[in-house]
Amino acid sequence: MARNLKPRHKASRRFGENVADTLKESKKNYPPGMHGPKKTFAKVSEYGRQLKEKQKAKAIYGILEKQFKITFQDASKLSGDLGQNLLTILESRLDNVIHRAGLAQTRRLARQLVNHGHFTVDGVSTDIPSFRIKPGQVIKVKTNKLKKGYWTAMAEKIDSVEVAGWLSLDSAAMTITVNSLPNKEELPNNIDTPLIVDFYSR
């Protein structure tokens, strides 16, 4: 399985926000590079803005170019706003749903939990982070995994986690119910999807 092995803190510095799925904040508030804070930048072209926004979205969701392009192609086959469709598909990934339900602080951790087979979807063991979740489906932590140290620690703080409005979390049963897909107001507002649409429309 392909993985992005590039330094994640540098990605956050490059985009000027914590997009690289890390809890640790960098102390350096300037872009990476050998010239450091003294580096000057030429005017960014429209193509450069489009490319940067696509790269930022990839960094936020932790996916590589091939998978991101396939996701965009899937979104283009749906009716309605293409940018909104793209974000909806990205938000409905299993690893993202785990993260949005508060069972993992980062998408990276959620992806690791999924890969290690901690969850079932509608009773079926699922270890594919990109698995697309649909409304009405129920995600459950496997009973044999609840004895692991991660889940015993999670049980102590689960009542205080933040859960996205389109999801329901049953802390006693350790289940997530997908009530609906996120609406426009519930989608991330830090991704300029028109730039991404323009990038792939060239």
Buried (B, 14 or more C-beta within 10 A) or exposed (E): EEEBEEEBBBBBBBBEEBBBBBEEEBEEEBBBEEEEEEEEEEEEEEEEBBBBBBBBBBBBBBBEEEBBBEBBEEBEEEEEBBBBBBBBBBBBBBBBBBBBBBBBEBBBBBBBBBEEEBBBBEEEEBEEBBBBBEEEBBBBBBEEBBEBEBBEEBEEEBEEBEBBEBBBBEBEEBBBBBEEBBEEEBBEEEBBBEBBBBBBEE
